[in-house]
Amino acid sequence: METTAFNPIQIELLRMFEHNTSEEELREFRDIVSDYYAKKLNDHLNKLWDEGILDQKRLDEINEMDLHAWLREQKATEQLQK
């Protein structure tokens, strides 16, 4: 059986939520984490736009892509490079 090593964030979350939480608290927590990552993504996209790396033409290309297939290809390429 394979064991899983928790990263520091996972350990901290386990400590924070040792007590029972309600469904409402769980939903609020999910919203907070989702908002955090959405803001980080938006900030990064704004930076790419400001640097001229991302533009409307590229956004249109991305909109037409099968992103799941693209991610699978990226992971396969990374594995080959290892």
C-alpha distances in whole Angstrom, upper triangle without the diagonal:
4,6,10,13,16,19,22,24,21,21,25,24,22,25,28,26,26,28,29,30,32,32,35,33,30,32,34,31,30,34,34,31,32,35,34,32,35,38,36,36,39,40,39,40,44,43,43,46,48,47,48,45,44,47,48,48,45,44,45,43,40,41,41,38,35,33,29,30,32,28,26,29,29,25,25,28,26,24,26,28,25
4,7,10,13,16,19,21,18,18,22,22,20,23,26,25,24,27,28,29,31,31,33,31,28,30,32,29,28,31,31,28,29,33,31,29,32,35,33,33,36,37,35,37,40,40,39,42,45,44,45,41,41,44,45,45,42,41,42,41,37,38,39,36,33,30,27,28,29,26,24,26,26,22,23,25,23,21,24,25,22
4,7,10,13,16,18,15,15,19,19,17,19,22,22,21,24,25,26,29,29,31,29,26,29,30,27,26,29,29,26,28,31,29,28,31,33,31,31,35,35,34,36,39,39,38,42,43,43,44,41,41,44,45,45,42,41,43,41,37,39,40,36,33,31,28,29,30,26,25,28,27,23,24,27,24,22,25,26,23
4,6,9,13,14,11,12,16,16,14,17,19,19,19,22,23,24,27,26,28,26,23,26,27,23,23,26,26,22,24,27,25,24,27,29,27,28,31,32,30,33,36,35,35,38,40,39,41,38,37,41,42,42,39,37,40,38,35,36,37,34,31,28,26,27,28,24,23,26,24,21,23,25,22,21,24,25,22
4,7,10,12,9,10,13,14,13,15,18,18,18,22,23,24,27,27,29,26,23,26,27,23,23,26,25,22,24,26,24,23,26,28,26,27,30,30,29,32,34,34,34,37,39,38,40,37,37,40,41,42,38,37,40,38,35,36,38,35,32,29,27,29,29,25,25,27,25,22,24,26,22,21,25,25,22
4,7,8,6,6,10,10,10,12,14,15,15,19,20,21,24,24,26,23,20,23,23,19,19,22,21,18,20,23,21,20,24,25,23,24,28,28,27,29,32,31,32,35,36,36,38,35,35,38,40,41,37,36,38,37,34,35,37,34,32,28,26,29,28,24,25,27,25,22,25,26,23,23,26,26,23
4,6,5,6,9,10,11,13,14,16,17,20,22,22,25,25,26,23,21,23,23,19,19,22,20,17,19,21,19,18,21,22,20,22,25,25,24,27,29,28,29,32,33,33,35,32,32,36,37,38,35,34,37,36,32,34,35,33,31,27,26,28,27,23,24,26,24,21,24,25,22,22,26,25,22
4,5,5,6,9,10,11,12,14,16,19,21,21,24,25,25,22,20,22,22,18,19,21,19,16,19,21,18,18,21,22,20,22,25,24,24,27,29,28,29,32,33,33,35,33,33,36,38,39,36,35,38,37,34,35,37,35,33,29,28,31,30,26,27,29,27,24,27,28,25,25,29,28,25
4,5,5,6,9,10,10,12,14,17,19,19,21,22,22,19,17,19,18,14,15,17,15,12,15,17,14,14,18,19,17,19,22,22,21,24,26,26,27,30,31,31,33,31,31,34,36,37,34,32,35,35,31,32,35,32,31,27,26,29,28,25,26,28,26,24,27,28,25,26,29,28,26
4,5,5,6,9,10,11,12,15,17,17,20,20,21,18,15,18,18,14,14,17,16,13,16,18,16,16,19,21,19,21,24,24,24,27,29,29,30,32,34,34,36,33,33,36,37,39,35,34,36,36,32,33,35,33,31,27,26,29,28,25,26,28,26,24,27,28,25,25,29,29,27
4,5,5,6,9,10,11,14,16,17,20,21,22,19,17,20,20,16,17,20,18,16,19,21,19,19,23,23,22,24,27,27,27,30,32,31,33,35,36,37,39,36,36,39,41,42,39,37,40,39,36,37,39,36,35,31,30,32,32,28,29,32,29,27,30,31,28,28,32,31,29
4,5,5,6,9,10,13,16,16,19,20,21,17,16,19,18,14,16,18,16,14,18,19,17,18,21,22,20,23,26,25,26,29,30,30,32,34,35,35,38,36,35,38,40,42,38,37,40,39,36,37,39,37,35,32,31,34,33,29,31,33,31,29,32,33,30,30,34,33,31
4,5,5,6,9,11,13,13,16,16,17,14,12,15,14,11,12,15,13,12,15,17,15,16,19,20,20,22,24,25,25,28,29,30,31,34,35,35,37,35,35,37,39,40,37,35,38,38,34,35,37,35,34,30,29,32,32,28,29,32,30,28,31,33,30,30,34,34,32
4,5,5,6,9,11,12,15,17,18,15,13,16,16,13,15,18,16,15,18,20,19,19,23,24,23,25,28,28,29,31,33,33,35,37,38,39,41,39,38,41,42,43,40,38,41,41,37,37,40,37,35,32,31,33,33,30,31,34,32,29,32,34,31,31,35,35,33
4,5,5,9,12,13,16,18,19,16,15,18,18,15,17,20,18,17,20,22,20,21,25,25,25,27,29,29,30,33,34,35,36,39,39,40,42,40,40,43,44,46,43,41,43,43,40,40,43,40,39,35,34,37,37,33,34,37,35,32,35,37,34,34,38,37,35
4,6,8,10,11,14,16,16,13,12,16,14,12,14,17,15,14,18,19,18,19,22,23,23,25,27,27,29,31,33,33,35,37,38,39,41,39,38,41,42,44,41,39,42,42,38,39,41,39,38,35,33,37,36,33,34,37,35,33,36,38,35,35,39,38,36
4,5,7,7,11,13,14,10,10,14,13,11,13,16,15,14,18,19,19,20,23,24,24,26,28,29,30,32,34,34,36,38,39,40,42,40,39,42,43,45,42,39,42,42,38,38,41,39,37,34,33,36,36,33,34,37,35,33,36,38,35,35,39,39,37
4,7,9,12,15,16,13,13,17,17,14,17,20,18,18,21,23,22,24,27,28,27,30,32,32,33,36,37,38,39,42,43,44,46,44,43,45,46,48,45,43,45,45,41,42,44,42,40,37,35,38,39,35,36,39,37,35,38,40,37,37,41,41,38
4,6,10,13,14,12,12,16,16,14,17,19,19,19,22,24,23,25,28,29,29,31,33,34,35,37,39,40,41,43,44,45,47,46,44,47,47,49,46,44,46,47,43,43,45,43,41,39,37,40,41,37,38,41,40,38,41,43,40,40,44,44,42
4,7,10,12,10,10,14,14,13,16,18,18,19,21,23,23,25,27,29,29,31,33,34,35,37,39,40,41,43,45,46,48,46,44,46,47,49,46,43,45,46,42,42,44,42,40,38,36,39,40,37,38,41,40,37,40,43,40,40,44,44,42
4,7,8,6,7,10,11,10,13,15,15,16,18,20,21,22,24,26,27,28,30,31,33,34,36,37,39,40,42,43,45,43,41,43,44,46,43,40,43,43,39,39,41,40,38,35,34,37,38,35,36,40,38,36,39,42,39,40,43,44,42
4,5,5,6,9,10,11,12,14,15,17,18,20,21,23,24,26,27,29,30,32,33,35,36,38,39,41,42,44,45,44,42,43,43,45,43,40,42,43,39,38,41,39,38,35,34,37,38,35,37,40,39,37,40,43,41,41,45,45,44
4,5,5,6,9,10,11,12,14,15,16,18,20,21,22,24,26,27,28,30,32,33,34,36,37,38,40,42,43,42,39,41,40,43,40,37,39,40,36,35,37,36,34,32,31,35,35,33,34,38,37,35,38,40,39,39,43,43,42
4,5,5,6,9,10,11,12,14,15,16,18,20,21,22,25,26,27,28,30,31,33,35,36,37,39,41,42,40,38,39,39,41,39,36,38,39,36,34,37,36,35,32,32,35,36,33,35,38,37,36,39,41,40,40,44,44,43
4,5,5,6,9,10,10,12,14,15,16,19,20,21,23,24,25,27,29,30,31,33,35,36,37,39,41,39,37,39,39,41,39,36,38,39,36,35,37,36,35,32,31,35,35,33,34,38,36,35,38,40,38,39,43,43,42
4,5,5,6,9,10,11,12,14,15,17,18,20,21,23,24,26,27,28,30,32,33,34,36,38,39,37,35,37,37,39,37,34,36,37,33,32,35,34,32,29,28,32,32,29,31,34,33,32,35,37,35,36,39,40,38
4,5,5,6,9,10,10,12,14,16,16,18,20,21,22,24,26,27,28,30,31,32,34,36,37,36,33,35,34,37,35,31,33,34,31,30,32,31,30,27,27,30,31,28,30,33,32,31,35,36,35,36,39,40,39
4,5,5,6,9,10,10,12,14,15,16,19,20,21,22,24,26,27,29,30,31,33,35,36,35,33,34,34,37,34,31,34,35,31,30,33,33,31,29,28,32,32,30,32,35,33,32,36,37,36,37,40,40,40
4,5,5,6,8,10,11,13,14,15,17,18,20,21,23,24,26,27,29,30,32,33,35,33,32,33,34,36,34,31,33,34,30,30,33,32,30,27,27,31,30,28,30,33,31,30,33,35,33,34,38,37,36
4,5,5,6,8,10,11,12,14,15,16,18,20,21,22,24,26,27,28,30,32,33,31,29,31,31,33,31,28,30,31,27,27,29,28,27,24,23,27,27,24,26,29,28,27,30,32,30,31,35,35,34
4,6,5,6,8,10,10,12,14,15,16,18,20,21,22,24,26,26,28,30,31,30,28,29,29,32,29,26,29,30,26,25,29,28,27,24,24,28,28,25,28,31,29,28,32,33,32,33,37,37,36
4,5,5,6,9,10,11,12,14,15,17,19,20,21,23,25,26,27,29,30,29,27,29,30,32,30,27,30,31,27,27,30,29,28,25,26,29,29,26,29,31,29,29,32,33,32,33,37,36,36
4,5,5,6,9,10,11,12,14,15,17,18,20,21,23,24,26,27,29,27,26,28,28,31,28,25,28,29,25,25,28,27,26,23,23,26,26,23,25,28,26,25,29,30,28,29,33,32,32
4,5,5,6,9,10,11,12,14,15,16,18,20,21,22,24,26,27,25,23,25,25,28,25,22,25,26,22,22,25,24,23,20,20,24,23,21,23,26,24,24,28,29,27,29,32,32,32
4,6,5,6,9,10,10,12,14,15,16,18,20,21,22,24,26,24,22,24,24,27,25,22,25,26,23,22,26,25,25,22,23,26,25,23,26,28,26,26,30,31,29,31,34,34,34
4,6,5,6,9,10,11,13,14,15,17,19,20,21,23,25,23,22,24,25,28,25,23,26,27,23,24,27,26,26,22,23,26,25,23,26,28,25,25,29,29,27,30,33,32,32
4,5,5,6,8,10,11,12,14,15,17,18,20,21,23,21,19,22,23,25,22,20,23,23,20,20,24,22,22,19,19,23,21,19,22,24,21,21,25,26,24,26,29,29,28
4,5,5,6,9,10,10,12,14,15,16,18,20,21,20,18,19,20,22,20,17,20,21,18,18,22,21,21,18,19,22,21,19,22,24,22,23,26,27,25,28,31,30,30
4,5,5,6,9,10,10,12,14,15,16,18,20,19,17,19,20,23,21,18,22,23,20,20,24,23,24,21,22,25,23,22,25,27,24,25,29,29,27,30,33,32,32
4,5,5,6,9,10,11,12,14,15,17,19,17,16,19,20,23,20,18,22,22,19,20,24,23,23,20,21,24,22,20,23,24,22,22,26,26,24,27,29,28,28
4,5,5,6,9,10,11,12,14,15,17,15,13,16,17,19,17,15,18,19,15,16,20,19,19,16,18,21,18,17,20,22,19,20,24,24,22,25,28,27,27
4,5,5,6,9,10,10,12,14,15,14,12,14,15,18,16,14,17,18,16,16,20,20,21,18,20,23,21,20,23,24,22,23,27,27,25,28,31,30,31
4,6,5,6,9,10,10,12,14,14,13,15,17,20,17,16,19,21,18,19,23,22,24,21,23,25,23,21,25,26,23,24,28,27,26,29,31,30,31
4,5,5,6,9,10,11,12,11,10,13,16,18,15,14,18,18,16,18,21,20,21,18,20,23,20,19,22,23,20,21,25,24,22,26,28,26,27
4,5,5,6,9,10,11,9,8,10,12,14,12,11,14,15,13,15,18,17,19,16,19,21,19,18,22,22,20,22,25,24,23,26,28,27,28
4,5,5,6,9,10,10,9,10,12,15,14,12,16,17,16,17,21,21,23,20,23,25,22,22,26,26,23,25,28,27,26,30,32,30,32
4,5,5,6,9,9,9,11,14,17,15,14,18,19,17,19,22,22,24,21,24,26,22,22,26,25,23,25,28,26,25,29,30,28,30
4,6,5,6,5,5,8,12,13,11,11,15,15,14,17,19,19,21,19,22,23,20,19,23,23,20,22,25,24,23,27,28,26,28
4,5,5,6,5,6,9,11,10,10,14,15,14,16,19,19,22,20,23,24,21,22,25,25,22,25,28,26,26,30,31,29,31
4,5,8,8,9,12,15,14,14,17,18,18,20,23,23,26,23,27,28,25,25,28,28,25,28,31,29,28,32,33,31,33
4,6,8,10,13,15,13,15,18,18,18,20,23,23,25,23,26,27,24,24,27,26,24,26,29,27,26,30,31,28,30
4,5,7,10,11,10,12,15,15,16,18,20,20,23,22,25,26,22,23,27,25,23,26,28,26,26,30,30,29,31
4,7,10,11,9,11,14,13,13,16,18,18,20,19,22,22,19,19,23,22,19,22,24,22,22,26,27,25,27
4,7,8,6,7,10,11,10,13,15,15,18,16,20,21,18,18,22,21,19,22,25,23,23,27,28,26,29
4,5,5,6,9,10,11,12,15,16,19,18,22,22,19,21,24,23,22,25,27,26,26,30,31,29,32
4,5,5,6,9,10,10,13,14,18,17,21,22,20,21,25,24,23,26,28,27,28,31,32,31,34
4,5,5,6,9,10,11,13,17,17,20,21,18,20,23,22,22,25,27,25,27,30,30,30,33
4,5,5,6,9,10,11,14,14,17,18,15,17,20,19,18,21,23,22,23,26,27,26,29
4,5,5,6,9,10,13,12,16,17,15,17,20,19,19,22,24,23,24,27,28,28,30
4,5,5,7,9,13,13,17,17,15,18,21,20,20,23,25,24,26,29,29,30,32
4,5,5,7,10,11,15,14,13,15,18,17,17,20,22,21,23,26,26,26,29
4,5,5,8,8,12,12,10,12,15,15,15,18,20,19,21,23,24,25,27
4,6,8,9,12,13,12,14,17,17,18,20,22,22,24,26,27,28,30
4,7,9,12,12,12,14,16,16,17,20,21,22,23,26,27,27,30
4,6,9,8,8,11,13,13,14,16,17,18,20,22,23,24,26
4,6,6,6,9,10,11,12,15,16,17,19,20,21,23,25
4,5,5,6,9,10,10,12,14,15,16,18,20,21,23
4,5,5,6,9,10,11,12,14,15,17,19,20,22
4,5,5,6,9,10,11,12,14,15,17,19,20
4,5,5,6,9,10,11,12,14,15,17,19
4,5,5,6,9,10,10,12,14,15,17
4,5,5,6,9,10,11,12,14,16
4,5,5,6,9,10,11,12,15
4,5,5,6,9,10,11,13
4,5,5,6,9,10,11
4,5,5,6,9,10
4,5,5,6,9
4,5,5,7
4,5,5
4,5
4
